[in-house]
Amino acid sequence: DATDTLLDKATKTSGCLQAQPLKTSGAFHTGFMLPAKEKLLAALKEVEPSMKSPTCDVYMNLTGKKITAGTPVAQIIDMLGDQLTNCVLWEPAMKAMIKDGISEFYECGPMKQLKAMMKRIDADAWKKTQNIHV
């Protein structure tokens, strides 16, 4: 099927270390999420007047970088919408957090995918990553 063809192509690509299907409930971070992006942006813009800028730095998956306290809400809304339809830069975001001295990480939910990814990024941070089942 198409998934097998894509996996085969990926593993034969120079530099590919691993390729595997993920157990997800949607086509997150792809163009297939465009209808959801439009709905998310509409909902966020509706409540934007009651939203406040962050009071601390926030690391964004979209860019892999932090935004600072006081970043305008409109800018964050745009990034959240773009995050739905674009690849995320989770590894660079985690590395930036570690570089900035963040030493504890929590994964909320039933899976341990993010913790497993952290193991490949930084062994010390992985040891301090906790899973919280919700």
Salt bridges, closest charged atoms under 4 A:
ASP8 OD2 - LYS12 NZ 3.11
ASP57 OD2 - LYS66 NZ 3.59
ASP78 OD1 - LYS45 NZ 3.91
ASP82 OD1 - LYS37 NZ 2.83
GLU91 OE2 - LYS95 NZ 3.09
ASP100 OD2 - LYS66 NZ 3.29
